[in-house]
Amino acid sequence: MAEDAGLELVEISPNVDPPVCKILDYGKYKYRESKKLNAAKKKQHQIQVKEIKMRPSIAENDYQIKLKHAKKFIGQGNKVKFTIRFRGRQMAHPEMGETVLKRFEEDMTDIAIVESKPVMLGRNMTMVIGPRR
């Protein structure tokens, strides 16, 4: 019947009993399936890592602004990487940066979890937090 119509016999669902087959143009079928996959990919949300940079001696107002940005990023479903950059003599006091990161951790504990603890890499101290599931 398919050859008479100039079409192909396409197996739609091979796992059911009996298998489901249709007589249709295979090229059009393949095109529609690729369109469905592309539409599904567009609806997926990809998690990004947003970075917030600061110094170890951050002022209170600046801290509150950074905290607000971090909460916004977490609300969107993204991860946040906090980076504290040390300059000159600040390198002698890494505990200052650690206290700032611990404060961020405490302020965001209700909406986020820590994915990597504060780590010193060269002149930078970083910490990554992600949204709670």
N, CA, C and O atoms as a GROMACS GRO file, in nm:
protein
  532
    1MET      N    1   0.083  -0.120   0.000
    1MET     CA    2   0.000   0.000   0.000
    1MET      C    3   0.088   0.126   0.000
    1MET      O    4   0.056   0.226  -0.066
    2ALA      N    5   0.199   0.121   0.076
    2ALA     CA    6   0.287   0.236   0.082
    2ALA      C    7   0.355   0.263  -0.052
    2ALA      O    8   0.368   0.378  -0.094
    3GLU      N    9   0.398   0.156  -0.118
    3GLU     CA   10   0.463   0.173  -0.248
    3GLU      C   11   0.367   0.228  -0.350
    3GLU      O   12   0.406   0.310  -0.434
    4ASP      N   13   0.242   0.184  -0.346
    4ASP     CA   14   0.141   0.236  -0.440
    4ASP      C   15   0.118   0.386  -0.420
    4ASP      O   16   0.096   0.458  -0.517
    5ALA      N   17   0.125   0.431  -0.296
    5ALA     CA   18   0.102   0.572  -0.266
    5ALA      C   19   0.230   0.656  -0.284
    5ALA      O   20   0.224   0.778  -0.280
    6GLY      N   21   0.346   0.590  -0.304
    6GLY     CA   22   0.471   0.661  -0.321
    6GLY      C   23   0.528   0.710  -0.187
    6GLY      O   24   0.606   0.805  -0.183
    7LEU      N   25   0.490   0.643  -0.078
    7LEU     CA   26   0.536   0.681   0.056
    7LEU      C   27   0.610   0.564   0.120
    7LEU      O   28   0.632   0.461   0.057
    8GLU      N   29   0.648   0.582   0.247
    8GLU     CA   30   0.718   0.477   0.319
    8GLU      C   31   0.634   0.428   0.435
    8GLU      O   32   0.546   0.499   0.485
    9LEU      N   33   0.661   0.304   0.479
    9LEU     CA   34   0.599   0.247   0.597
    9LEU      C   35   0.694   0.273   0.714
    9LEU      O   36   0.805   0.220   0.717
   10VAL      N   37   0.651   0.358   0.810
   10VAL     CA   38   0.736   0.401   0.920
   10VAL      C   39   0.685   0.342   1.050
   10VAL      O   40   0.567   0.352   1.083
   11GLU      N   41   0.777   0.278   1.126
   11GLU     CA   42   0.743   0.220   1.255
   11GLU      C   43   0.749   0.330   1.361
   11GLU      O   44   0.856   0.385   1.389
   12ILE      N   45   0.634   0.363   1.420
   12ILE     CA   46   0.625   0.474   1.515
   12ILE      C   47   0.660   0.428   1.657
   12ILE      O   48   0.744   0.488   1.723
   13SER      N   49   0.594   0.320   1.704
   13SER     CA   50   0.617   0.269   1.840
   13SER      C   51   0.650   0.120   1.833
   13SER      O   52   0.558   0.038   1.826
   14PRO      N   53   0.779   0.084   1.834
   14PRO     CA   54   0.816  -0.057   1.821
   14PRO      C   55   0.800  -0.139   1.949
   14PRO      O   56   0.799  -0.262   1.942
   15ASN      N   57   0.786  -0.075   2.065
   15ASN     CA   58   0.785  -0.147   2.192
   15ASN      C   59   0.648  -0.194   2.236
   15ASN      O   60   0.638  -0.268   2.334
   16VAL      N   61   0.540  -0.155   2.168
   16VAL     CA   62   0.406  -0.198   2.207
   16VAL      C   63   0.367  -0.322   2.129
   16VAL      O   64   0.432  -0.358   2.030
   17ASP      N   65   0.259  -0.387   2.174
   17ASP     CA   66   0.215  -0.509   2.107
   17ASP      C   67   0.075  -0.488   2.056
   17ASP      O   68  -0.014  -0.471   2.139
   18PRO      N   69   0.048  -0.487   1.931
   18PRO     CA   70   0.136  -0.496   1.814
   18PRO      C   71   0.204  -0.363   1.786
   18PRO      O   72   0.153  -0.258   1.825
   19PRO      N   73   0.321  -0.365   1.718
   19PRO     CA   74   0.392  -0.241   1.685
   19PRO      C   75   0.306  -0.148   1.599
   19PRO      O   76   0.231  -0.193   1.512
   20VAL      N   77   0.320  -0.016   1.626
   20VAL     CA   78   0.241   0.084   1.554
   20VAL      C   79   0.321   0.133   1.434
   20VAL      O   80   0.435   0.177   1.448
   21CYS      N   81   0.260   0.124   1.315
   21CYS     CA   82   0.324   0.170   1.191
   21CYS      C   83   0.230   0.265   1.119
   21CYS      O   84   0.108   0.256   1.132
   22LYS      N   85   0.288   0.356   1.044
   22LYS     CA   86   0.210   0.451   0.964
   22LYS      C   87   0.267   0.459   0.824
   22LYS      O   88   0.387   0.437   0.803
   23ILE      N   89   0.180   0.489   0.730
   23ILE     CA   90   0.224   0.512   0.592
   23ILE      C   91   0.234   0.664   0.576
   23ILE      O   92   0.133   0.734   0.578
   24LEU      N   93   0.357   0.715   0.560
   24LEU     CA   94   0.377   0.859   0.545
   24LEU      C   95   0.510   0.887   0.478
   24LEU      O   96   0.590   0.796   0.454
   25ASP      N   97   0.531   1.014   0.447
   25ASP     CA   98   0.657   1.058   0.387
   25ASP      C   99   0.762   1.067   0.498
   25ASP      O  100   0.748   1.148   0.590
   26TYR      N  101   0.866   0.984   0.490
   26TYR     CA  102   0.964   0.974   0.596
   26TYR      C  103   1.043   1.104   0.614
   26TYR      O  104   1.078   1.138   0.727
   27GLY      N  105   1.071   1.174   0.509
   27GLY     CA  106   1.144   1.301   0.517
   27GLY      C  107   1.068   1.403   0.600
   27GLY      O  108   1.126   1.471   0.684
   28LYS      N  109   0.936   1.414   0.577
   28LYS     CA  110   0.854   1.507   0.654
   28LYS      C  111   0.848   1.465   0.800
   28LYS      O  112   0.852   1.549   0.890
   29TYR      N  113   0.837   1.335   0.824
   29TYR     CA  114   0.830   1.282   0.960
   29TYR      C  115   0.958   1.317   1.038
   29TYR      O  116   0.953   1.361   1.152
   30LYS      N  117   1.072   1.296   0.972
   30LYS     CA  118   1.201   1.324   1.036
   30LYS      C  119   1.214   1.474   1.064
   30LYS      O  120   1.266   1.513   1.169
   31TYR      N  121   1.168   1.558   0.974
   31TYR     CA  122   1.173   1.703   0.991
   31TYR      C  123   1.089   1.746   1.111
   31TYR      O  124   1.134   1.828   1.192
   32ARG      N  125   0.967   1.692   1.122
   32ARG     CA  126   0.880   1.727   1.234
   32ARG      C  127   0.940   1.684   1.368
   32ARG      O  128   0.930   1.756   1.467
   33GLU      N  129   1.003   1.567   1.371
   33GLU     CA  130   1.065   1.519   1.494
   33GLU      C  131   1.181   1.610   1.536
   33GLU      O  132   1.198   1.638   1.654
   34SER      N  133   1.260   1.656   1.438
   34SER     CA  134   1.371   1.746   1.472
   34SER      C  135   1.318   1.880   1.523
   34SER      O  136   1.378   1.940   1.612
   35LYS      N  137   1.206   1.927   1.468
   35LYS     CA  138   1.145   2.052   1.515
   35LYS      C  139   1.097   2.037   1.659
   35LYS      O  140   1.112   2.129   1.739
   36LYS      N  141   1.040   1.921   1.693
   36LYS     CA  142   0.994   1.896   1.830
   36LYS      C  143   1.113   1.897   1.927
   36LYS      O  144   1.103   1.954   2.036
   37LEU      N  145   1.225   1.834   1.888
   37LEU     CA  146   1.344   1.832   1.974
   37LEU      C  147   1.400   1.972   1.995
   37LEU      O  148   1.439   2.007   2.106
   38ASN      N  149   1.403   2.052   1.888
   38ASN     CA  150   1.454   2.188   1.900
   38ASN      C  151   1.366   2.273   1.991
   38ASN      O  152   1.417   2.352   2.070
   39ALA      N  153   1.234   2.256   1.982
   39ALA     CA  154   1.142   2.330   2.068
   39ALA      C  155   1.161   2.290   2.213
   39ALA      O  156   1.154   2.375   2.302
   40ALA      N  157   1.186   2.162   2.238
   40ALA     CA  158   1.208   2.116   2.375
   40ALA      C  159   1.339   2.172   2.431
   40ALA      O  160   1.347   2.205   2.549
   41LYS      N  161   1.443   2.183   2.346
   41LYS     CA  162   1.571   2.237   2.390
   41LYS      C  163   1.559   2.385   2.427
   41LYS      O  164   1.624   2.430   2.522
   42LYS      N  165   1.477   2.459   2.354
   42LYS     CA  166   1.462   2.601   2.381
   42LYS      C  167   1.396   2.625   2.517
   42LYS      O  168   1.425   2.725   2.582
   43LYS      N  169   1.310   2.535   2.560
   43LYS     CA  170   1.239   2.552   2.685
   43LYS      C  171   1.323   2.513   2.806
   43LYS      O  172   1.286   2.545   2.919
   44GLN      N  173   1.436   2.445   2.785
   44GLN     CA  174   1.521   2.405   2.896
   44GLN      C  175   1.598   2.526   2.948
   44GLN      O  176   1.638   2.614   2.872
   45HIS      N  177   1.619   2.528   3.080
   45HIS     CA  178   1.697   2.635   3.141
   45HIS      C  179   1.836   2.583   3.172
   45HIS      O  180   1.852   2.485   3.244
   46GLN      N  181   1.937   2.649   3.117
   46GLN     CA  182   2.075   2.609   3.144
   46GLN      C  183   2.127   2.688   3.262
   46GLN      O  184   2.111   2.810   3.269
   47ILE      N  185   2.189   2.618   3.356
   47ILE     CA  186   2.242   2.684   3.474
   47ILE      C  187   2.373   2.753   3.440
   47ILE      O  188   2.464   2.693   3.383
   48GLN      N  189   2.381   2.880   3.475
   48GLN     CA  190   2.502   2.957   3.452
   48GLN      C  191   2.568   2.986   3.586
   48GLN      O  192   2.503   2.980   3.690
   49VAL      N  193   2.696   3.016   3.583
   49VAL     CA  194   2.768   3.055   3.704
   49VAL      C  195   2.792   3.205   3.694
   49VAL      O  196   2.869   3.252   3.610
   50LYS      N  197   2.727   3.280   3.782
   50LYS     CA  198   2.744   3.425   3.789
   50LYS      C  199   2.852   3.455   3.892
   50LYS      O  200   2.856   3.391   3.997
   51GLU      N  201   2.937   3.552   3.862
   51GLU     CA  202   3.048   3.582   3.953
   51GLU      C  203   3.028   3.719   4.017
   51GLU      O  204   2.994   3.817   3.950
   52ILE      N  205   3.050   3.724   4.148
   52ILE     CA  206   3.044   3.850   4.222
   52ILE      C  207   3.183   3.872   4.282
   52ILE      O  208   3.232   3.791   4.360
   53LYS      N  209   3.246   3.984   4.244
   53LYS     CA  210   3.382   4.015   4.289
   53LYS      C  211   3.377   4.125   4.394
   53LYS      O  212   3.295   4.216   4.388
   54MET      N  213   3.469   4.115   4.491
   54MET     CA  214   3.478   4.217   4.596
   54MET      C  215   3.614   4.213   4.661
   54MET      O  216   3.698   4.129   4.626
   55ARG      N  217   3.637   4.302   4.756
   55ARG     CA  218   3.760   4.310   4.835
   55ARG      C  219   3.729   4.262   4.977
   55ARG      O  220   3.613   4.259   5.017
   56PRO      N  221   3.832   4.224   5.053
   56PRO     CA  222   3.805   4.177   5.189
   56PRO      C  223   3.754   4.286   5.283
   56PRO      O  224   3.685   4.255   5.380
   57SER      N  225   3.785   4.410   5.256
   57SER     CA  226   3.736   4.520   5.341
   57SER      C  227   3.618   4.588   5.271
   57SER      O  228   3.629   4.703   5.228
   58ILE      N  229   3.506   4.515   5.259
   58ILE     CA  230   3.389   4.567   5.187
   58ILE      C  231   3.302   4.646   5.285
   58ILE      O  232   3.284   4.606   5.400
   59ALA      N  233   3.249   4.758   5.238
   59ALA     CA  234   3.162   4.841   5.321
   59ALA      C  235   3.024   4.776   5.334
   59ALA      O  236   2.987   4.692   5.252
   60GLU      N  237   2.949   4.815   5.435
   60GLU     CA  238   2.819   4.753   5.463
   60GLU      C  239   2.720   4.774   5.348
   60GLU      O  240   2.650   4.680   5.309
   61ASN      N  241   2.715   4.895   5.294
   61ASN     CA  242   2.622   4.922   5.185
   61ASN      C  243   2.657   4.839   5.062
   61ASN      O  244   2.569   4.784   4.996
   62ASP      N  245   2.786   4.830   5.031
   62ASP     CA  246   2.830   4.750   4.916
   62ASP      C  247   2.796   4.603   4.939
   62ASP      O  248   2.755   4.533   4.847
   63TYR      N  249   2.814   4.558   5.062
   63TYR     CA  250   2.781   4.419   5.096
   63TYR      C  251   2.633   4.391   5.070
   63TYR      O  252   2.598   4.287   5.014
   64GLN      N  253   2.546   4.483   5.112
   64GLN     CA  254   2.402   4.463   5.094
   64GLN      C  255   2.365   4.459   4.946
   64GLN      O  256   2.278   4.382   4.906
   65ILE      N  257   2.430   4.541   4.865
   65ILE     CA  258   2.403   4.541   4.721
   65ILE      C  259   2.448   4.409   4.659
   65ILE      O  260   2.375   4.351   4.578
   66LYS      N  261   2.566   4.361   4.696
   66LYS     CA  262   2.616   4.232   4.644
   66LYS      C  263   2.524   4.118   4.688
   66LYS      O  264   2.498   4.026   4.610
   67LEU      N  265   2.474   4.125   4.811
   67LEU     CA  266   2.384   4.023   4.862
   67LEU      C  267   2.253   4.022   4.782
   67LEU      O  268   2.200   3.916   4.751
   68LYS      N  269   2.203   4.140   4.750
   68LYS     CA  270   2.079   4.150   4.672
   68LYS      C  271   2.098   4.091   4.532
   68LYS      O  272   2.011   4.021   4.482
   69HIS      N  273   2.212   4.119   4.470
   69HIS     CA  274   2.242   4.063   4.338
   69HIS      C  275   2.252   3.911   4.345
   69HIS      O  276   2.201   3.840   4.259
   70ALA      N  277   2.319   3.861   4.449
   70ALA     CA  278   2.335   3.717   4.464
   70ALA      C  279   2.200   3.648   4.481
   70ALA      O  280   2.176   3.542   4.424
   71LYS      N  281   2.111   3.708   4.560
   71LYS     CA  282   1.977   3.650   4.579
   71LYS      C  283   1.899   3.650   4.449
   71LYS      O  284   1.823   3.557   4.422
   72LYS      N  285   1.917   3.754   4.368
   72LYS     CA  286   1.849   3.760   4.239
   72LYS      C  287   1.899   3.648   4.147
   72LYS      O  288   1.819   3.582   4.081
   73PHE      N  289   2.030   3.627   4.144
   73PHE     CA  290   2.088   3.522   4.060
   73PHE      C  291   2.039   3.384   4.105
   73PHE      O  292   2.004   3.300   4.022
   74ILE      N  293   2.037   3.360   4.236
   74ILE     CA  294   1.991   3.231   4.289
   74ILE      C  295   1.843   3.213   4.257
   74ILE      O  296   1.800   3.102   4.224
   75GLY      N  297   1.766   3.319   4.266
   75GLY     CA  298   1.623   3.314   4.232
   75GLY      C  299   1.599   3.275   4.088
   75GLY      O  300   1.497   3.213   4.056
   76GLN      N  301   1.691   3.311   4.001
   76GLN     CA  302   1.679   3.275   3.859
   76GLN      C  303   1.726   3.133   3.832
   76GLN      O  304   1.714   3.084   3.720
   77GLY      N  305   1.780   3.065   3.935
   77GLY     CA  306   1.824   2.926   3.920
   77GLY      C  307   1.970   2.912   3.881
   77GLY      O  308   2.014   2.804   3.841
   78ASN      N  309   2.047   3.020   3.892
   78ASN     CA  310   2.189   3.015   3.857
   78ASN      C  311   2.275   2.993   3.982
   78ASN      O  312   2.230   3.014   4.094
   79LYS      N  313   2.399   2.951   3.959
   79LYS     CA  314   2.496   2.940   4.068
   79LYS      C  315   2.568   3.073   4.080
   79LYS      O  316   2.576   3.149   3.984
   80VAL      N  317   2.621   3.100   4.200
   80VAL     CA  318   2.693   3.225   4.223
   80VAL      C  319   2.832   3.192   4.274
   80VAL      O  320   2.848   3.114   4.368
   81LYS      N  321   2.933   3.253   4.212
   81LYS     CA  322   3.072   3.236   4.255
   81LYS      C  323   3.118   3.368   4.316
   81LYS      O  324   3.126   3.470   4.247
   82PHE      N  325   3.148   3.364   4.445
   82PHE     CA  326   3.199   3.482   4.514
   82PHE      C  327   3.350   3.481   4.505
   82PHE      O  328   3.414   3.380   4.538
   83THR      N  329   3.409   3.591   4.461
   83THR     CA  330   3.554   3.603   4.450
   83THR      C  331   3.599   3.723   4.530
   83THR      O  332   3.551   3.835   4.511
   84ILE      N  333   3.692   3.699   4.621
   84ILE     CA  334   3.752   3.808   4.698
   84ILE      C  335   3.897   3.821   4.653
   84ILE      O  336   3.974   3.725   4.660
   85ARG      N  337   3.934   3.938   4.607
   85ARG     CA  338   4.068   3.963   4.557
   85ARG      C  339   4.148   4.040   4.662
   85ARG      O  340   4.105   4.144   4.712
   86PHE      N  341   4.264   3.985   4.694
   86PHE     CA  342   4.352   4.046   4.793
   86PHE      C  343   4.461   4.126   4.722
   86PHE      O  344   4.513   4.084   4.618
   87ARG      N  345   4.496   4.242   4.780
   87ARG     CA  346   4.602   4.326   4.724
   87ARG      C  347   4.704   4.358   4.831
   87ARG      O  348   4.667   4.388   4.945
   88GLY      N  349   4.830   4.351   4.796
   88GLY     CA  350   4.938   4.396   4.883
   88GLY      C  351   4.939   4.330   5.019
   88GLY      O  352   4.951   4.208   5.029
   89ARG      N  353   4.926   4.410   5.123
   89ARG     CA  354   4.936   4.361   5.260
   89ARG      C  355   4.812   4.285   5.304
   89ARG      O  356   4.813   4.219   5.408
   90GLN      N  357   4.706   4.293   5.227
   90GLN     CA  358   4.586   4.217   5.260
   90GLN      C  359   4.613   4.066   5.254
   90GLN      O  360   4.541   3.988   5.316
   91MET      N  361   4.716   4.027   5.180
   91MET     CA  362   4.750   3.885   5.168
   91MET      C  363   4.790   3.826   5.304
   91MET      O  364   4.781   3.704   5.324
   92ALA      N  365   4.833   3.910   5.396
   92ALA     CA  366   4.873   3.862   5.528
   92ALA      C  367   4.753   3.828   5.616
   92ALA      O  368   4.768   3.767   5.722
   93HIS      N  369   4.632   3.869   5.572
   93HIS     CA  370   4.511   3.847   5.653
   93HIS      C  371   4.401   3.779   5.572
   93HIS      O  372   4.298   3.842   5.544
   94PRO      N  373   4.419   3.654   5.534
   94PRO     CA  374   4.314   3.585   5.457
   94PRO      C  375   4.188   3.560   5.540
   94PRO      O  376   4.082   3.533   5.484
   95GLU      N  377   4.199   3.568   5.673
   95GLU     CA  378   4.082   3.545   5.757
   95GLU      C  379   3.976   3.654   5.738
   95GLU      O  380   3.858   3.631   5.763
   96MET      N  381   4.018   3.773   5.693
   96MET     CA  382   3.922   3.880   5.664
   96MET      C  383   3.830   3.840   5.550
   96MET      O  384   3.708   3.860   5.557
   97GLY      N  385   3.888   3.783   5.446
   97GLY     CA  386   3.807   3.737   5.333
   97GLY      C  387   3.718   3.621   5.371
   97GLY      O  388   3.605   3.610   5.326
   98GLU      N  389   3.771   3.533   5.456
   98GLU     CA  390   3.693   3.418   5.498
   98GLU      C  391   3.571   3.460   5.579
   98GLU      O  392   3.464   3.400   5.566
   99THR      N  393   3.586   3.564   5.662
   99THR     CA  394   3.471   3.610   5.741
   99THR      C  395   3.363   3.669   5.651
   99THR      O  396   3.244   3.651   5.677
  100VAL      N  397   3.403   3.740   5.545
  100VAL     CA  398   3.306   3.796   5.451
  100VAL      C  399   3.230   3.683   5.381
  100VAL      O  400   3.108   3.689   5.367
  101LEU      N  401   3.302   3.579   5.336
  101LEU     CA  402   3.236   3.467   5.268
  101LEU      C  403   3.145   3.390   5.363
  101LEU      O  404   3.038   3.346   5.323
  102LYS      N  405   3.187   3.373   5.488
  102LYS     CA  406   3.102   3.305   5.587
  102LYS      C  407   2.975   3.385   5.611
  102LYS      O  408   2.868   3.327   5.631
  103ARG      N  409   2.986   3.517   5.610
  103ARG     CA  410   2.868   3.601   5.628
  103ARG      C  411   2.770   3.585   5.512
  103ARG      O  412   2.649   3.579   5.532
  104PHE      N  413   2.824   3.577   5.388
  104PHE     CA  414   2.738   3.551   5.272
  104PHE      C  415   2.669   3.416   5.288
  104PHE      O  416   2.550   3.403   5.260
  105GLU      N  417   2.745   3.317   5.332
  105GLU     CA  418   2.690   3.183   5.349
  105GLU      C  419   2.574   3.184   5.450
  105GLU      O  420   2.471   3.122   5.426
  106GLU      N  421   2.591   3.255   5.561
  106GLU     CA  422   2.487   3.262   5.663
  106GLU      C  423   2.365   3.338   5.615
  106GLU      O  424   2.252   3.300   5.645
  107ASP      N  425   2.386   3.447   5.540
  107ASP     CA  426   2.274   3.528   5.493
  107ASP      C  427   2.193   3.459   5.384
  107ASP      O  428   2.076   3.491   5.364
  108MET      N  429   2.254   3.365   5.313
  108MET     CA  430   2.183   3.300   5.202
  108MET      C  431   2.147   3.154   5.234
  108MET      O  432   2.105   3.081   5.144
  109THR      N  433   2.161   3.113   5.357
  109THR     CA  434   2.139   2.973   5.392
  109THR      C  435   1.995   2.927   5.368
  109THR      O  436   1.971   2.808   5.350
  110ASP      N  437   1.898   3.021   5.369
  110ASP     CA  438   1.759   2.982   5.348
  110ASP      C  439   1.725   2.952   5.202
  110ASP      O  440   1.631   2.877   5.175
  111ILE      N  441   1.800   3.009   5.106
  111ILE     CA  442   1.767   2.988   4.964
  111ILE      C  443   1.878   2.917   4.886
  111ILE      O  444   1.856   2.877   4.772
  112ALA      N  445   1.997   2.900   4.947
  112ALA     CA  446   2.109   2.843   4.873
  112ALA      C  447   2.192   2.750   4.961
  112ALA      O  448   2.187   2.758   5.084
  113ILE      N  449   2.268   2.663   4.894
  113ILE     CA  450   2.361   2.574   4.965
  113ILE      C  451   2.501   2.597   4.909
  113ILE      O  452   2.518   2.635   4.793
  114VAL      N  453   2.600   2.574   4.994
  114VAL     CA  454   2.740   2.593   4.953
  114VAL      C  455   2.785   2.470   4.875
  114VAL      O  456   2.777   2.358   4.925
  115GLU      N  457   2.832   2.492   4.754
  115GLU     CA  458   2.880   2.381   4.671
  115GLU      C  459   3.031   2.363   4.684
  115GLU      O  460   3.080   2.250   4.676
  116SER      N  461   3.104   2.471   4.705
  116SER     CA  462   3.247   2.459   4.734
  116SER      C  463   3.283   2.561   4.840
  116SER      O  464   3.250   2.679   4.829
  117LYS      N  465   3.349   2.514   4.942
  117LYS     CA  466   3.389   2.598   5.055
  117LYS      C  467   3.492   2.702   5.008
  117LYS      O  468   3.550   2.687   4.900
  118PRO      N  469   3.516   2.807   5.090
  118PRO     CA  470   3.616   2.908   5.053
  118PRO      C  471   3.755   2.847   5.033
  118PRO      O  472   3.806   2.776   5.120
  119VAL      N  473   3.814   2.875   4.916
  119VAL     CA  474   3.945   2.822   4.879
  119VAL      C  475   4.032   2.937   4.832
  119VAL      O  476   3.988   3.022   4.756
  120MET      N  477   4.156   2.938   4.877
  120MET     CA  478   4.251   3.041   4.837
  120MET      C  479   4.329   2.993   4.716
  120MET      O  480   4.397   2.891   4.723
  121LEU      N  481   4.320   3.066   4.606
  121LEU     CA  482   4.394   3.035   4.483
  121LEU      C  483   4.473   3.160   4.444
  121LEU      O  484   4.417   3.254   4.388
  122GLY      N  485   4.601   3.160   4.473
  122GLY     CA  486   4.684   3.277   4.442
  122GLY      C  487   4.641   3.395   4.527
  122GLY      O  488   4.645   3.388   4.650
  123ARG      N  489   4.601   3.503   4.463
  123ARG     CA  490   4.556   3.622   4.536
  123ARG      C  491   4.404   3.626   4.552
  123ARG      O  492   4.351   3.723   4.605
  124ASN      N  493   4.334   3.524   4.506
  124ASN     CA  494   4.188   3.521   4.512
  124ASN      C  495   4.138   3.412   4.606
  124ASN      O  496   4.197   3.304   4.615
  125MET      N  497   4.029   3.442   4.675
  125MET     CA  498   3.959   3.342   4.755
  125MET      C  499   3.820   3.328   4.694
  125MET      O  500   3.750   3.427   4.675
  126THR      N  501   3.781   3.204   4.663
  126THR     CA  502   3.653   3.182   4.595
  126THR      C  503   3.566   3.086   4.673
  126THR      O  504   3.614   3.001   4.748
  127MET      N  505   3.434   3.102   4.653
  127MET     CA  506   3.333   3.013   4.711
  127MET      C  507   3.217   3.007   4.613
  127MET      O  508   3.179   3.110   4.557
  128VAL      N  509   3.160   2.889   4.590
  128VAL     CA  510   3.048   2.873   4.496
  128VAL      C  511   2.927   2.825   4.574
  128VAL      O  512   2.935   2.731   4.652
  129ILE      N  513   2.813   2.892   4.550
  129ILE     CA  514   2.687   2.848   4.610
  129ILE      C  515   2.587   2.824   4.497
  129ILE      O  516   2.595   2.886   4.391
  130GLY      N  517   2.493   2.735   4.522
  130GLY     CA  518   2.391   2.702   4.424
  130GLY      C  519   2.253   2.705   4.487
  130GLY      O  520   2.242   2.702   4.610
  131PRO      N  521   2.149   2.709   4.406
  131PRO     CA  522   2.012   2.714   4.461
  131PRO      C  523   1.974   2.581   4.529
  131PRO      O  524   2.022   2.474   4.492
  132ARG      N  525   1.887   2.592   4.629
  132ARG     CA  526   1.834   2.471   4.693
  132ARG      C  527   1.735   2.406   4.598
  132ARG      O  528   1.666   2.474   4.522
  133ARG      N  529   1.728   2.275   4.603
  133ARG     CA  530   1.634   2.201   4.518
  133ARG      C  531   1.498   2.195   4.583
  133ARG      O  532   1.405   2.138   4.527
   0.00000   0.00000   0.00000
